[in-house]
Amino acid sequence: MAEMEIEDLKKQLKEARAREENERRKNQRTTLAEYLYNCHFDLYQKLRLAGPSESSTGLATSVYGKYYPRWFRPWHAFTDSQRQEHFDDVIRICGERRLFQQASTTRDNGLNFERKKAGYENAIDHFEKTAVEDPTWMILEPDLNEDIGAETKTGRGKQQPDGGGIRTSIDENESPAFMYDYKAAHKFAVEDLEAALEKETLFMDVYEWAQTDQYETDSTLRTKEREAARIAMALIQVFNYMLWYGVGYGYVAAGKSLVLLYYDRAEPLVLRWHLCVPDKMVIRPTAELHVEQVSQTAVAQLASFCLLSLRSQALTGRPLKEAMNQAEGILKKMENGSLHGTDKSFACDESPVARKYPLRSKSSCKDSTAPLESRDEDEEGGAEGYQRQRGAGASVNKGEKDSSRKSKYKGTGGSAPAPTKQYCTQACLLGLKLGRELDSRCPNVIYHGVGGNTYHPIDAQKLTKLMSEQLRQDPYGSCDALIGRRKYGSSGVLFKLELARFGYTFVGKGTVSARPRRLEHECSIYQRLEKLQGDVVPVHLGMVSLRPGYLLPGGAYVIHMMLMSWAGVAMNTTLSNLEWEVQRSIQTIYEHGVNHQDEREPNLLWNAERCRVMVIDFDQATLLPPPKHKRLSQLSKAGRKRKGDEFNYNSTKRGVPGVLRRSVQSVQ
């Protein structure tokens, strides 16, 4: 073989190996630094913005009646140290391991944003999820699993923020960590944003324009300050979400920028900001990867922000109410209607799809960040439903406080004292209702007996009266909202209640409805199923009302509760006869004149005391007319037995009992 041919073969072999290596690198998973680099240049920078004629118009959502801070100051603690400290934590956990998706996948995702310009909030919603939130979760997942034991997820509900991070502790208890909103990028133009953030008195300026109608009448202001007003209103909106959800962290995402917000209740007149404009910090691709460069990307900064927020505690119950009393006493509200929002952001595009987990990839459950979403026309929940009590003002600290400092609110542990006793047994509360003897197996029987009497000292009517008085006097004492443990549904939140005087411990299904038609409907269902109470359905004890109510995260007040026994826990799907047990309970209810119509797994609980499935949540149930004749009644029962297979099929279509999946537990 000629020497020239040998050299040619060597060259071909070298080129083939190079192609093979290049292909291998394209398809291999990436390191943290490589992934951040790819996300920025192949994904984040691919966003194309629509022109003004193709974009949404108008101001932000109305801020009328919302709180605003006096001062708007830079968040130096995050800029100078916290951002890098938390990013160092991410680096320490991830190291050089190839944990992230290959470069080709990131590049393909970026091509989608080059094809269509973004002009509406829902376009930014999709971009932020794909280019920032999803990559942030992928980076946080190994860090959280190894180091913190928390996770984040988001959701969108009626009159709620576009999303929020949810902290999940090791014991599965959930609480909010931060809130956020999306804005169309042309409404948050970087040059306008930078100018607005330099104004320490931004919110007071906007307030003055509203009070004097200067914004409406001065043509110079209409052109010069319109963008500042729009930005201020968007920030005020998120600030109020932060207040009502009891968190100190939030942000506004607008495609080309992130404004990270921090509020320390120890300096209640100050809202602090950190501006993230990655395109100004990470300008062009480089031959070598530098950690300092990729740490300035949107994904890296949001990851640091998430880690910082997850280490804080949200306020709930009494501490949240006290904090809002403080806000009422110190902060001012936008009172003039001239700055009402006229945003038509969704006039052309479909609203962003509600989602539960933009920052995580696990299976989702019921929609909505806030647990309550009224379906009755007359329901009056939410932050404006009832007049908030005005609290005494606290002293104002002028200097910036480090976010890790202890305040009197953080020292509470984030929640009011919860009931400590175990739940009373079904036999105990059924005995109370029927005037029977005490149940010796009830864990609280020692507190029920009075003077050695073996009978219950009160009946259900008296219990309801005493509980109502106790809640009116102090809605947060011996009362614990179980939102953090996912005990909520579309219209109610479950509470653990403890009657202080006699130690009876049970649950209350609370609603924000001013006229609780759905709870009243459930009461009528329980009345029809009276013979099954304590066995197939919980023991129904009555209804109570409390005003001004129990403040929930998000601003709604629970003012009505339906009292009942604790039904049980999520079903153990390993039970061999579980399908039969589910069918037995549902069919028993049907034969007693009730069609449940919501036979999902969260509404079917296992009660160890009764060794059977207990059915809950009758807000969608209907009463069946009783057969007119005894013969028809017998035929009805026989027909139900003949339709066993059909019944099982219908239940399977609803998810029970054929497909028994792990899910959150609904309210009773």
N, C-alpha and C positions, 0 to 999 in steps of 0.2 A: 504493500500500500504506500502510495507516495506521501511524502512528508506534508505536502499541502493538504491532502485529504485528511490526514490525521489532525492537523490543526483546525481544519474546518469542522470535523466531528467534535473536537474538544469545545469549540465555540458553541456549537449547537447544544451540546450537553450542558454547558454553563448557562446558556439562555433558558433552557428547559427547567433547570433547577431554580433559576431566578423567578421564572413564571410560577413555578410550583410554590416557592416561598412567598411570593407576593399574594398568590391565591390563598395560601394558608393564613397569612396575616389578615387578609380581608375577612376571612370567615371565623377567625378566632375571637374569643371574648376579650374585652379590653380592661385595662387597669383603670383606677380612679382618675388619674391625670389624663389618660387618653380619652376616657369617656366624657369628662368635662370639656375637653378640647373639642371633641366631635360634636357634642351638644351645642356648643356655642357657634362654631363656624359652619356646621352642616345642617343645623336645625334652627337655632335662635335667630341667626342673621338672615334666614330665608324669608322672614315675614315681610310681606309687601303691603303697604298701606294704601287704601283707597283715597281718592281726592275728596274734597268737601262736598261736591255734588253727589257723590256715591255713598256718603256716610250719614249716620244719624245726626240729628240736630237737637238743639234745645239744651237746657241746663240739666244738672243732675237730678236725682230723686229729691222731692221736696224735703226740706229740713225744718219746715215750720213746726214749732213746738219742741224741737230737739235741743239738747244741751250742746254748748260749745265751750272750749277752754279759752282762757284769757290769753295765754302765751303759747307760741309755737316755736320750739327751740330744737337745735340739733341734738341728736342722740350720740353724744361724744363717746359714751362708754362702749357702745356697740362698734362704732367706727374705729376707735383707737385700740380696743383690746378684745372685746367679746366675740366679734366676728371671727378673728383669727384663732382665738382660743378654741372655739367650738369646731372650726374647720380642722384644726390640728387633731382634735378628737376623732374626726372622720378619717383622717389620714392614718392615725395610729391603728384604728380598727381594720381599715381596708388594706393598708400596706400596698404591696405590689401584686396582690392577688388579682387574677383575671376574673372579676365578678360580674362584669357588665356586658351589655349587648354589643355585638360586633359593629364595626364602623359602617358596614354596608346597610344595616338596618336603620341606623340613625340617619344616614344619607338619604335613604328612600323616604323616610318620614319627612325630611326637609323638603323634598321635591314637591310634596303635596301643597305646601304653603307658598311655593313660587307660582303655582298655577292660578290662584285666585286671590285677589286683593281683599284685605280685611277692612271693613268699614263699620261694622256693627258690633255691639257687645258680645253677641253670641259667637262671632268669629274669633274675638279675643279669648272668649271662654274656651273654645276648642284649642286655640294655639297655646294658651297658658297651661292647659291640662297636658297636652302632648309634649311641649318643648320645655316646660319648667316643672310642673307638679309631678308627672310620672317619673322623670329622671331623678327628681329630689327623693321620691319614695324609694326608688331603686338603690340610691346611695345610703339612705337612712336605714333601710331594712337590716343589713348586717350589723350596723352600729347599734340599733335599738335592741335587736335580739340578744346581743352580747353584753351590752353595757347598761341600758336604761330600763328595759322591761316595759316599754310603752309603745304605742302605735298611733298613727294619725289616720283620720278619714274625714270625709266631708259630706255635706248634703245641702239641699236647697229646699226650703219650705215656703209657705205662704207668708209674705211680708218678712222674709228672713234674708240674711246676707247670702251672697253667692256661694259661700262655703265657709268652712271652719275646720281647724285641726282638733281632733278628739284624742285626748290622752287616755290610754287604757292601761291601768296598773296591773301588777302581777295577779291581784285577786279578781281581775276582770271588771273592776269598777271603772266607769267612764266619766270623764269631765272635759269640758272645753279647754283648749289651750290657746287658740287664737281665732280671729275672724277675718274674713277678707271679702273684697268686692272686685269685680272687673269693670274697667272702663275702656271705651273705644280709644285707640291710640291718638287719634286726632284731637280728642278732648283733653288729653294729657300730653300735649306736645312737650318735648323735653325742654325747649327754651322757655316756654310759659311756666312749666313746672319749676324749673330752677329759680325763676324770678319770684314765684309765689312762695317758695320755701324760704327765701331770704327775708320774708316779712314776718318778724316776730309777732306783729299785731294783726296778722292776716284775718283771723276770725272776727276780731273786733271791728276791723275795717269793713268787712262784709256786713256785719250787723248794723253799722252806722249807715251804710248805703241803704239798707232795707228800711231803717227807721225814718230816714229823711226823704225817701223816694228818689234819692239822687241817682240811683242805678237806672231808674226808668226815664228820667228826664234829661240827664246830662249825656249828650251825644259822645263826648270825649270818653266818659267812663264806659259807655256802651261798647266802644271799640277797644279801649285800652285795658279795661279791668274785667271785661266779661270772662276771659279765660281764668283770671284769678278767682272770680266768684264761683265759677264752675268747679275748679279744683278744690276750693274751700268747702263747698257743699258736699262733694264726694268724700272728703276727709271727715267731715262732721258726721256723715252717715255711718262710716265705719267706727268712728269714735263712740257713737251711741250704741252700736252693737257690742263694742268692748265693755261699755258700762253695764249694759243690761245682762250680758252673759257672764259678768264677773271676772273678766280676763284683762290682763295688762298688755296684750299684744294683738296687733292687727296689721293688715297691709292692703294697699290698693295696687292692682296689677293692670298695666295698660299696654302690654305688648313690648314696647321699647323701654319701659321703665318699671321699677318696683319702688313704692314708697313704703318702707317698713315703719311701723308706729309702735311707740311704747308709752304707757301711762302708769305712773306710780301714784297711788292714792295718798302717799305721804306728801306729795306736792300737787294737790288736786287742781290747781289752775293751769298746769303745764302739760302739754302734749308734746312728745319728742319724736323726731323723724330722722330717718336715714335714707338717703336717696341712692338707689342702685340703677346706674345707666351703663350696662356692660359694654355697649358699643364704644363708649368713650374710654373705658379702662382696658379693654382687650381689643386692640385695633386691627391687627393683621396676623395671619398665621406665621408661625416661626418653625425653623427646622428642628429645634429642640423644645421639648416640653419643660415649662418652668412652673413650679407649684405656685409661686407668687402670682403668675399670670392667670392660671385657671381658678385661683381662689377668688378672683374678682368677677367671675361669671355669675349669671343670674341663678343658676342651679346651685352653685357653691354657696352663695350668700343666703339663699332661701333655706338651704340645708342647715347652715349655722343658726339662722333665725328660728327654725323649727326646734332644734335641739335646746336652744335657750328657753323657748316658751314651754317646752315639755317639762322643764325642771321647776316650773312655777305651779301654784295651786289656784284653781278657780274658786270663787266665792259662791256658796249656795246657801239656801235657807236664811237663817238669821243674819249671818255676816253679810250676805248679799243685800238684804233689806236695810241693814245699818249703813252699808256703803252707799246705797241709793238715797237714803235720808241725808247723808253727808253731801252727795251731789246736789240734791234739791236745795240744800242750805247754802251752797257755795257757788255752783255754776249757774250761769244765765242760759236762757233759752232764746232761740230765734222766734220772735213774736209777731213780726209783720209779714203779711201775706205776699208782699211784692217779690219775694224770692222763691215762690212756689215753683217746683220743678215742672218743666214741660217736655221732658225727655221722650222722644219717639223712637228710642233705640231699636225697638222690636216691631216697628211698623211694617217692615218689609220681610224680615227674616223671622223664622220660627224661634221662639224663646229657647234658651239653653235647656237641654234635657236634664231633668232632675237626676242627680246621681248621688250615691252614698259614699263611694270610695275613690275619689280622684287621686289620693296619695297612697293608695295601697292596692294590692292586686288580689286580695282574698274575696271570697263570695260575699255578696251583699245581702241585706235584709230589707226591712221596711224603709221607705223613703222618709226624708225630712230630718234636718238637724234638730229643729225644735219638735218636741213630741206632740204638740197639740196643733191640730188643724181643723177648725170648726167646719161642720157641714150644715149646721142649722142657720137659717137666715137671721135669727135673732140673737145669735151668740155674740157677746161683746168682750172677747178676750183681748189680750195684747197689752202693750205698755200703756195705752191710753184708755183702757177699759174702766179704770177706777182712779179716783184722785189719789195721788201718792202723798204720803205723809211727809211733812217738812221736818227735817232733822236739824240738830244744832251743828253749826259750822265748826270745822277744825282749823287749827293754825296752818299757815302756808309757809312752806320752806322755799326760799328763793333759789337755792343752789340745786344743781342736779344731784339726784341720789343714785348710787350704784344699784342696778337692778337686783342684785343679790341681797341687798340690805333687808333686814326684818322690819316689817311694819306691823301695827297692831292687828290688821286684818289678816295678814299671812300667818300670824301666830295662832289663829283660831283653828288651823288645820283645814279650813275651807268648808266646814259644815257645822250646823247646830248640833247639840247633843242628841243622839239618836236613841230610840227605845232599845233597851238592853235585854229585855225578857224574850224568851222563846214564844212562838205563836201558841195560842190556846188550841186545844184539840177540837175536832168537829163535834165530838160527844159533849165536850164542855159547853160550847156555845149553843148547841142544839138544846142541851139541858137547861141553859139559862132562858132560852126562848120559850120552852115548853113547861117551865116550872118544875123541872126534875131535880134529882140530887146532884151534888157535885161529882165531877169525873175525877176519880183518884189518880188517873194516869195523866192528867193535865199537868204540864210542868209548872204552872202558876197556881195550882190549887191551894197552896198555903196562903196566898194573898186573897183568895176568894172567900174563904171561910171567915165568918164573923162570930165570935163568941162560941166557937165549937159547933156551930150550926152546920148540918150536912147538906143543906139546901143553898142554892144561890141567893145572895143577899138582895139582888135586884133582878128585874126582868129586862127584856130587850128595849122596851119603851123607856125605862129609866136609864139604861145604858146610853141610849141615843141622846137623851136629854143631858146627861152628865158630860158626854163627849162633846156635845155642841157647846156647852158652857166652857169647857176646858179649852177648846180651840178658839173660841171668841176671845177669851182672856189672853191666850198666848198660842197663836197658830204654829209656832216653831218648837214648842216644848212637847216632849214625848211624841213627836210627829216627824217622820223622816220620809222625804220624797225619794222613791226608788228609781229615779230617772237614770242615775249612773249605772244601775244594774239592768237596764233595758226593760224595765217594767212600765211600759207605756204603749199606747195605741194611737189611733187616729184622732180620738176625742178625749182621752183620759190619761191620767197618770196615777200609778199605784203608790199608796203611802202605807208605811207601817205605823200603826197607832197603838198607844198604850194608855189605858184609862188609869190615871195615877192612883186614884183612891182605892180601887179594888184589883188592880193588876191584870185586868183583861187585856189581852194583846191580840190584835187582828189587823185587817187591812181596810183601807178606804180607797175607793175609786173616785178620784177627783176630776172635776171638769171646770173650765173657765166660762162655761155658758151662763149668761145671766138668767136664762130660763132653761133649766136642764131637762129638756124634753127627752133626750136619749136616755138619761139616767132614770127618769120617771117611767119610760117605756121598759127599761130593764127591770125596774121594781115590779111592774105588772107581770112580767115573765116569771120572776121568782115567786110571785104570789100564786101563779098557776102551777108552779113546780114545788109547792110547799111540801108535799109528801116526799120529795126526793132530796130536800135540803139536808146537808150533812152526810150525804151518801153519794149521789151522782152529781150534785151541784153544791156550791158553798152554802153555808147558813147565812141567810139574808137578815140583817139586823135593823135596817132603817136608813134614813137620809138625814144629813145635817147640813146646815148652812153656816158660813163664817165670813165675816166682812171686817176689814177690807180684804181678807183672804191671805193665802200663802203664795208668796212671790216665787215664781219659777224662773230659771235662767231664760233670758229672752224677753222678760217683761210681763208675761201673762200672770194673772192672779187666779188661783183656784179658789172658788167660793162655794162650791157644793161638793159633797162627798156622799157616796153610797157605802155603807158599812157592811162588811161580811167577813166570814172566816177565811183563813189562808187555805187555798185550794191544794197546793202541792208544788211539785217541781217538774221540770221538763221530762218528758217520757224517756225511759231507757230503751233505746231501739234494739237492744239485744234480747229483750224478753221474747220468749218463743210464741206466746199467745197474744201479743200486743194488738195485732189486727182484730182479733176476736174481741178483746177488751174494749177497743175503740168503738167497734160496731155495737157492742152490747150497750154502752152508755148512750150513744147517739140514738139508738132505736128506743131505749127506755124513755128518753125525753120526748121523742116523737109520739110514742104511745100515750104520753100524758098531755098531748095537745100542743106541743111546741115544735116548730120547724126552725132549727138553729140557723141554717143558711150561711154559716161561716166556719165550716168544720176544718179549719187549718190546724196544723200542729201546735202553734203557740196557744191555741184555745183549748187544748186537750192536755191536761196535766196528770201526773201520777201522784195519787195520794196514798202514802205508805200506811197510814192509819186504817183506811178502808180497803186497802189492797185492790184498788180499781182506778180506772181513768175517771177523772172529774172534769166536767165541762164548764167552761167559763165564757164570759164576754157575749152577752145576749143583745147587744145594741142593734143587730140586724135581724134578730129572730122575729118570727111571726107566730101569732096564736092561731091554732087550727080550730075550726068550729067542731064541737062535739057531735058525734052521730046522734040522729034523732031517735033511733030505736035500738034496743038491746041487740037485736039480730044484726043490724048494720054494724054495730060496734064489733061484734064477733067476726063478721066478714072482713072488717077493716084490719083486724089483727092478723087474720089468716092471710090476707093479701100482702101484708108487710112481710110475713114469713116467706111467702112464695117469691117475693121480689128480693130475696137475699143477695143474689148475684148482681142484680141491677143496682142495689144500694151500694154494694162494695165498689162497683164500677164508678158510680157517681162520686163517691168519696175519694176514690183514687184520682179522679180528674182534679179534685180540689187539693190534692196533696196528702190526703189521709184516707185510709191507712196504707195505701199501696206504696207510696214514696215517702218514707219517714226520714226527713233530713234534719240535720242539726240547725236550729234557728233560735232567734231570741224569743223570749217569753212575753206574751202580750199581757195587758192588764186584765183583771178579772171583771 
